[in-house]
Amino acid sequence: MTKITFLGLGVMGYPIGGHLARAGHEITVYNRTSAKASSWASEHGGATGATPAEAAKRAEMVMACVGNDDDLRSVCLGPDGAFAAMAEGSIFVDHTTVSAAVTRELYDVANAKGIAFVDAPVSGGQAGAENGQLSIMCGGDKDDFDRVEPVMAFYSKLCRRIGESGAGQMTKMCNQIAIAGLVQGLSEAMHFASKAGLDGSSVVEVISQGAAGSWQMSNRSETMLDDHFEHGFAVDWMRKDLGICLATADENGASLPVTALVDQFYKDVQKMGGGRWDTSSLFKRLQAL
């Protein structure tokens, strides 16, 4: 049993914390909205902390899944941040999708305090978190990864160290770049089928068994045809992630023309009032043209 603190109980953090509790670990949670932390504790047992620092006291491992770079800094740094209370030799695992720059910044701050830091963004969405089937891509020192991998195994189907600090976040950027193009391609195919007078379900049934098949097609095509776009990862969050991808590409010289274009299409979805729709809503944009 490990004493674990979990910071951030959103659609991903809430079920991940639940898996850890069911695995027998001693869990303390913190959430910016304290009512959610109390609800989690009532459902799963464990304790709550009024601040990240209070929650992190005596923790061997602190895990976080918050919103963005600034949110991550706020739960790590300052007198109320987790780093202020974490003991030398403890380890911080970040499941948030953030920039590699903030990851490396916090890695350095943590290491100066004798705290290990592993960046470990996840893919698989809310369903993957709830079912314990996430893909986790990690960056950081190998010995630190080896310490935390057995814990992450309770809620992952694949967990790999890609390289040094920031490598996990860079890999998550690759994931989001690939998804953006896939969803747009699927949306265009289904939109074309509609304009051609074809039955969308029949088209998907056939092409999903060939080279065009993808997770997006298997899991989102029917709900797209049903005009239902409330399946987890929201457009607002995707634009945040694509912004990180595009800013990083400016720094490293990568060319991302399709990603930049799809980002603007998601901006159109936001203007339609769809910021909280899931990412498959690119199809709804095309249907509205």
Disulfide bonds with the S-S distance in Angstrom:
none
